[in-house]
Amino acid sequence: MQERMYKFSWDFIGDLEEGRPNLGNTTRVEVYRLFQYALRDVLEEELGTEKADRILYRAGYLAGKALAEKFVGHKESLYDYVEKVKQILLDLNIGILRVESADKDKLHFLLTVAEDLDCSGLPDMGHAVCTYDEGFIAGVFNAFSGMEYDVREIDCWCTGDRTCRFEVKPA
Protein backbone atom coordinates (compact mmCIF):
# COMPACT_ATOMS: atom_id res chain seq x y z
CA MET A 1 0.00 0.00 0.00
CA GLN A 2 1.36 3.39 -0.99
CA GLU A 3 1.97 5.90 1.78
CA ARG A 4 -0.58 8.70 1.81
CA MET A 5 0.78 12.07 0.74
CA TYR A 6 -2.13 14.25 1.83
CA LYS A 7 -3.39 12.79 5.11
CA PHE A 8 -5.05 15.71 6.85
CA SER A 9 -2.88 17.72 9.16
CA TRP A 10 -3.07 21.28 10.39
CA ASP A 11 0.37 21.65 8.76
CA PHE A 12 -1.52 22.09 5.47
CA ILE A 13 -2.83 25.40 6.83
CA GLY A 14 0.75 26.60 7.12
CA ASP A 15 2.11 29.85 8.50
CA LEU A 16 -0.20 32.38 6.89
CA GLU A 17 1.59 35.39 8.35
CA GLU A 18 4.79 34.30 6.64
CA GLY A 19 3.21 32.95 3.45
CA ARG A 20 0.64 35.70 2.88
CA PRO A 21 2.07 38.86 4.47
CA ASN A 22 0.11 41.15 2.16
CA LEU A 23 -3.10 39.23 1.46
CA GLY A 24 -3.59 37.75 4.93
CA ASN A 25 -5.82 34.84 5.89
CA THR A 26 -9.01 35.82 4.08
CA THR A 27 -10.41 35.35 0.61
CA ARG A 28 -13.80 35.79 -1.00
CA VAL A 29 -16.69 33.33 -0.88
CA GLU A 30 -16.56 33.00 -4.67
CA VAL A 31 -13.09 31.44 -4.42
CA TYR A 32 -14.26 28.89 -1.83
CA ARG A 33 -17.27 27.99 -3.97
CA LEU A 34 -15.15 27.85 -7.12
CA PHE A 35 -12.98 25.23 -5.43
CA GLN A 36 -15.85 23.27 -3.88
CA TYR A 37 -18.13 23.12 -6.89
CA ALA A 38 -15.31 22.46 -9.40
CA LEU A 39 -14.12 19.60 -7.19
CA ARG A 40 -17.68 18.35 -6.77
CA ASP A 41 -18.21 18.41 -10.54
CA VAL A 42 -15.06 16.35 -11.19
CA LEU A 43 -15.92 13.88 -8.41
CA GLU A 44 -19.44 13.45 -9.78
CA GLU A 45 -18.20 13.02 -13.34
CA GLU A 46 -15.57 10.45 -12.30
CA LEU A 47 -17.50 8.57 -9.60
CA GLY A 48 -21.19 9.42 -9.89
CA THR A 49 -23.33 11.59 -7.66
CA GLU A 50 -23.78 9.11 -4.81
CA LYS A 51 -20.04 8.45 -4.34
CA ALA A 52 -19.22 12.14 -4.76
CA ASP A 53 -21.72 12.97 -2.00
CA ARG A 54 -20.22 10.30 0.27
CA ILE A 55 -16.75 11.73 -0.25
CA LEU A 56 -17.88 15.29 0.42
CA TYR A 57 -19.74 14.15 3.56
CA ARG A 58 -16.61 12.35 4.79
CA ALA A 59 -14.45 15.38 4.04
CA GLY A 60 -16.89 17.61 5.92
CA TYR A 61 -16.86 15.17 8.84
CA LEU A 62 -13.06 15.22 8.99
CA ALA A 63 -13.00 19.02 8.81
CA GLY A 64 -15.77 19.51 11.39
CA LYS A 65 -14.16 17.16 13.87
CA ALA A 66 -10.70 18.69 13.38
CA LEU A 67 -12.03 22.24 13.69
CA ALA A 68 -13.97 21.41 16.85
CA GLU A 69 -11.01 19.65 18.45
CA LYS A 70 -8.64 22.53 17.65
CA PHE A 71 -10.83 25.58 18.25
CA VAL A 72 -13.61 24.45 20.58
CA GLY A 73 -11.91 21.85 22.73
CA HIS A 74 -13.50 20.01 25.63
CA LYS A 75 -16.58 21.51 27.26
CA GLU A 76 -18.44 19.96 30.17
CA SER A 77 -21.92 20.76 28.93
CA LEU A 78 -23.47 20.44 25.51
CA TYR A 79 -24.81 23.98 25.90
CA ASP A 80 -21.31 25.42 26.46
CA TYR A 81 -19.95 23.38 23.58
CA VAL A 82 -22.63 24.53 21.13
CA GLU A 83 -22.20 28.16 22.22
CA LYS A 84 -18.48 27.93 21.48
CA VAL A 85 -19.15 26.26 18.10
CA LYS A 86 -21.61 29.05 17.24
CA GLN A 87 -18.97 31.66 18.03
CA ILE A 88 -16.23 29.91 16.05
CA LEU A 89 -18.50 29.58 12.98
CA LEU A 90 -19.32 33.27 13.27
CA ASP A 91 -15.69 34.31 13.81
CA LEU A 92 -14.59 32.31 10.75
CA ASN A 93 -17.51 33.62 8.64
CA ILE A 94 -18.74 30.07 7.95
CA GLY A 95 -22.35 30.78 8.92
CA ILE A 96 -24.73 31.78 11.68
CA LEU A 97 -25.67 28.68 13.66
CA ARG A 98 -28.87 28.51 15.68
CA VAL A 99 -30.32 25.60 17.62
CA GLU A 100 -33.97 25.46 16.67
CA SER A 101 -34.84 22.52 18.92
CA ALA A 102 -32.97 20.10 21.14
CA ASP A 103 -34.13 16.86 22.71
CA LYS A 104 -31.18 16.03 24.96
CA ASP A 105 -32.68 12.69 26.03
CA LYS A 106 -32.97 11.41 22.45
CA LEU A 107 -29.96 13.44 21.26
CA HIS A 108 -32.11 14.80 18.44
CA PHE A 109 -31.53 18.37 17.25
CA LEU A 110 -32.73 20.75 14.57
CA LEU A 111 -30.13 23.35 13.62
CA THR A 112 -30.21 26.20 11.18
CA VAL A 113 -27.26 27.84 9.49
CA ALA A 114 -28.00 31.26 8.02
CA GLU A 115 -25.69 32.87 5.46
CA ASP A 116 -24.24 29.42 4.86
CA LEU A 117 -20.85 29.47 3.15
CA ASP A 118 -21.83 26.67 0.76
CA CYS A 119 -25.10 27.87 -0.69
CA SER A 120 -26.60 31.16 0.49
CA GLY A 121 -27.37 33.22 -2.58
CA LEU A 122 -27.31 30.34 -5.07
CA PRO A 123 -30.31 29.83 -7.38
CA ASP A 124 -33.12 27.43 -6.54
CA MET A 125 -31.86 24.11 -7.91
CA GLY A 126 -34.69 21.96 -6.64
CA HIS A 127 -32.38 19.96 -4.36
CA ALA A 128 -30.24 20.51 -1.28
CA VAL A 129 -26.50 20.96 -1.89
CA CYS A 130 -24.92 21.13 1.57
CA THR A 131 -23.58 17.57 1.75
CA TYR A 132 -20.20 18.81 3.00
CA ASP A 133 -22.01 20.74 5.76
CA GLU A 134 -23.90 17.60 6.81
CA GLY A 135 -20.61 15.83 7.38
CA PHE A 136 -19.12 18.90 9.04
CA ILE A 137 -21.93 19.04 11.61
CA ALA A 138 -21.67 15.27 12.22
CA GLY A 139 -17.94 15.70 12.88
CA VAL A 140 -18.54 18.61 15.26
CA PHE A 141 -21.04 16.55 17.26
CA ASN A 142 -18.72 13.53 17.26
CA ALA A 143 -15.88 15.66 18.66
CA PHE A 144 -18.09 16.51 21.66
CA SER A 145 -19.55 13.10 22.45
CA GLY A 146 -17.51 10.47 20.64
CA MET A 147 -20.80 9.16 19.21
CA GLU A 148 -21.65 8.92 15.54
CA TYR A 149 -24.49 11.11 14.29
CA ASP A 150 -26.60 11.08 11.17
CA VAL A 151 -27.01 14.61 9.83
CA ARG A 152 -29.36 15.42 6.96
CA GLU A 153 -30.18 18.76 5.42
CA ILE A 154 -33.95 19.12 5.34
CA ASP A 155 -34.17 22.72 4.06
CA CYS A 156 -31.66 24.53 1.86
CA TRP A 157 -31.28 27.86 0.12
CA CYS A 158 -31.15 25.82 -3.10
CA THR A 159 -34.65 24.41 -2.44
CA GLY A 160 -36.14 27.87 -2.05
CA ASP A 161 -35.59 28.29 1.68
CA ARG A 162 -33.57 31.20 3.02
CA THR A 163 -31.72 29.25 5.65
CA CYS A 164 -30.27 25.77 5.80
CA ARG A 165 -31.88 23.42 8.33
CA PHE A 166 -30.25 20.22 9.51
CA GLU A 167 -31.67 17.30 11.46
CA VAL A 168 -29.09 15.73 13.79
CA LYS A 169 -29.71 12.38 15.46
CA PRO A 170 -27.64 9.40 16.62
CA ALA A 171 -26.55 7.10 13.79
ChimeraX attribute file (.defattr): number of C-alpha atoms within 10 A of each C-alpha:
attribute: neighborCount
match mode: 1-to-1
recipient: residues
	/A:1	3
	/A:2	4
	/A:3	6
	/A:4	7
	/A:5	6
	/A:6	7
	/A:7	7
	/A:8	13
	/A:9	9
	/A:10	9
	/A:11	7
	/A:12	9
	/A:13	9
	/A:14	10
	/A:15	11
	/A:16	13
	/A:17	11
	/A:18	9
	/A:19	11
	/A:20	11
	/A:21	10
	/A:22	9
	/A:23	10
	/A:24	11
	/A:25	12
	/A:26	10
	/A:27	9
	/A:28	7
	/A:29	12
	/A:30	11
	/A:31	9
	/A:32	13
	/A:33	14
	/A:34	11
	/A:35	11
	/A:36	14
	/A:37	13
	/A:38	12
	/A:39	14
	/A:40	17
	/A:41	15
	/A:42	12
	/A:43	18
	/A:44	15
	/A:45	11
	/A:46	11
	/A:47	13
	/A:48	12
	/A:49	14
	/A:50	10
	/A:51	13
	/A:52	20
	/A:53	20
	/A:54	14
	/A:55	18
	/A:56	22
	/A:57	23
	/A:58	19
	/A:59	19
	/A:60	23
	/A:61	24
	/A:62	19
	/A:63	20
	/A:64	24
	/A:65	22
	/A:66	20
	/A:67	20
	/A:68	23
	/A:69	16
	/A:70	11
	/A:71	11
	/A:72	22
	/A:73	14
	/A:74	15
	/A:75	12
	/A:76	8
	/A:77	10
	/A:78	14
	/A:79	10
	/A:80	13
	/A:81	18
	/A:82	19
	/A:83	15
	/A:84	17
	/A:85	20
	/A:86	19
	/A:87	15
	/A:88	19
	/A:89	16
	/A:90	13
	/A:91	11
	/A:92	9
	/A:93	14
	/A:94	17
	/A:95	21
	/A:96	18
	/A:97	22
	/A:98	15
	/A:99	15
	/A:100	12
	/A:101	12
	/A:102	13
	/A:103	10
	/A:104	9
	/A:105	6
	/A:106	9
	/A:107	11
	/A:108	15
	/A:109	17
	/A:110	19
	/A:111	18
	/A:112	22
	/A:113	22
	/A:114	19
	/A:115	18
	/A:116	22
	/A:117	18
	/A:118	22
	/A:119	20
	/A:120	18
	/A:121	12
	/A:122	12
	/A:123	11
	/A:124	14
	/A:125	12
	/A:126	11
	/A:127	13
	/A:128	19
	/A:129	21
	/A:130	27
	/A:131	21
	/A:132	23
	/A:133	26
	/A:134	25
	/A:135	28
	/A:136	26
	/A:137	27
	/A:138	28
	/A:139	30
	/A:140	26
	/A:141	27
	/A:142	19
	/A:143	21
	/A:144	20
	/A:145	11
	/A:146	10
	/A:147	12
	/A:148	14
	/A:149	22
	/A:150	17
	/A:151	24
	/A:152	20
	/A:153	19
	/A:154	15
	/A:155	20
	/A:156	26
	/A:157	26
	/A:158	21
	/A:159	18
	/A:160	15
	/A:161	13
	/A:162	17
	/A:163	19
	/A:164	27
	/A:165	24
	/A:166	24
	/A:167	20
	/A:168	21
	/A:169	18
	/A:170	15
	/A:171	9
